[in-house]
Amino acid sequence: MSSPAARTRLPHSSRWIAFFAVLGPGLVVMLADTDVGSVITAAQSGAQWGYRLLLWQLLLVPVLYVVQELTVRLGIFTGKGHGELIREHFGAGWAWLSVSGLAVASAGAIITEFSGVAGVGELFGVPRAASLALAAAFLLVVVWTGSYRRVERVAILLGLFELAFVWVALRAPLDGTQVARQLFAMPLHSGDYWYLVAANIGAVIMPWMVFYQQSAVADKKLTPGDYAYARWDTALGALLTQVIMAAVLMAAAATLASAHSNAPLNSVGQIAGALTPLLGHALGHTLFGLGMLGAAMVAAIVVALAAAWGFGEVTGYKHSLEHHPLEAPWFYLIFSVGVIGGALVVALVPNLVALAVGVEVMNALMLPLVLGLLVALAMRALPPAHRLRGVYAVVVITVVVLTSLLGVYGGLSTLF
């Protein structure tokens, strides 16, 4: 393989090889983006409002790309993680505030992921304690014994099971006329509608995604020669994750909203039963279970690693998957505490899946801080040639401000 700096000079037939060498951080974080909480949020959106929230899934594709592309740019051109750059440029106070928000978001996410694991286990008669123990043990073994590249490959493999949701949607009784009629029919007067808008925004742009992708880019040691490929990696992931979200929403709209069903969607079993009636019990539960398990496991890896990286960047302890556990004990300890703690909470307190939408709304309320710091770093921490400037800077700032305002307004809408 040629050096990263030389990849842009490769013949056309070899550029695909270079692309696949760079592929990973963007795809992994986007597959994790479609986590258990996101799936539940999309299902609730379709069940309650039909296709009236579908347009938001499409609009969020460029927003997601714009945000995560900044993390790629920062990771490649500084070689440092998000928390480290905040500490260097804005001081320890802002760094600790940012990582505290990361800790809160990560705690909510990891609990949601293990709730999904337990729910999938119960679909197939596996006791909650057994499914949680197996999932936690698997995650610990993968991370404690693997390099960055190995962890990345495992995460991608797990995440690709989410494509089962697309198959579920294709088998749903979709009505094209109904989709066209409701696509632009947004009940903007409804506080409940805006609450789910906020949940969908928070389900797409999460604090731990920013920390993970920037740290992953740095840990993978991508260089400026990889920048173009890394942007394509991010664009591919952004499109894929929103296709999956749209698929879940459309399946729920077709099977529940169109039938005027009031079935509750507070557990994995209820969602599986609601979305897959036409596939039959065995096939429907198997496909849905694979998709949900893949979403939960890849997100659990990403969320726990994001927290371990974030705290390492702020405190200064060694924080790389390339280090042996004995060389970076705090990094692996934080990861393990996140995984084991999440599994224990779900084992002791059942039915936490119902909190998933609330977790996503919390993410939306944190957007002003998360995106504000991200844009500030892009304008200050990057080398002059790669800083946000000109028309694109105006576009990015406009997108960030509007997204943050919509997230906060939607999250507080039920209080009005």
Disulfide bonds with the S-S distance in Angstrom:
none
